[in-house]
Amino acid sequence: ERERERERERERERERERERERERERERERERERVGKKLLVPFSFSPVERAA
């Protein structure tokens, strides 16, 4: 019984770790978006700007 409990605990820990990883990934994505937009502003003729 205790073994199963420990297993569940480990599973929960792994889940939390994955969640944190996803959060970090999202944060990085947002940062890239911000930087990309700043870089694209001067080039209004850029195809990327038109697509967005």
C-alpha positions in Angstrom: 0.0 0.0 0.0 2.7 2.4 1.0 4.6 1.5 -2.2 1.6 2.4 -4.3 1.3 5.7 -2.4 4.9 6.6 -3.1 4.3 5.7 -6.8 1.4 8.0 -7.0 3.4 10.8 -5.3 6.2 10.3 -7.9 3.6 10.4 -10.7 2.2 13.7 -9.3 5.7 15.1 -9.1 6.4 14.2 -12.7 3.1 15.8 -13.8 4.0 19.0 -11.9 7.4 19.1 -13.6 5.8 18.6 -17.0 3.4 21.5 -16.3 6.3 23.8 -15.3 8.2 22.9 -18.5 5.1 23.7 -20.6 4.7 27.0 -18.7 8.4 27.9 -19.4 7.9 27.0 -23.1 4.9 29.3 -23.3 6.8 32.1 -21.7 9.7 31.7 -24.2 7.1 31.7 -27.1 5.6 34.9 -25.8 9.0 36.5 -25.5 9.8 35.5 -29.1 6.5 37.0 -30.3 7.3 40.3 -28.6 10.8 40.5 -30.0 9.6 39.4 -33.5 7.0 42.1 -33.6 9.5 44.8 -32.5 11.9 43.7 -35.3 9.1 43.6 -37.9 7.7 47.1 -37.2 10.2 49.0 -39.4 9.8 46.6 -42.3 6.1 47.0 -43.2 6.8 45.5 -46.6 7.9 42.2 -45.0 5.8 39.2 -46.1 5.7 37.9 -42.5 4.1 41.1 -41.4 1.5 40.9 -44.2 0.7 37.2 -43.2 0.1 38.2 -39.6 
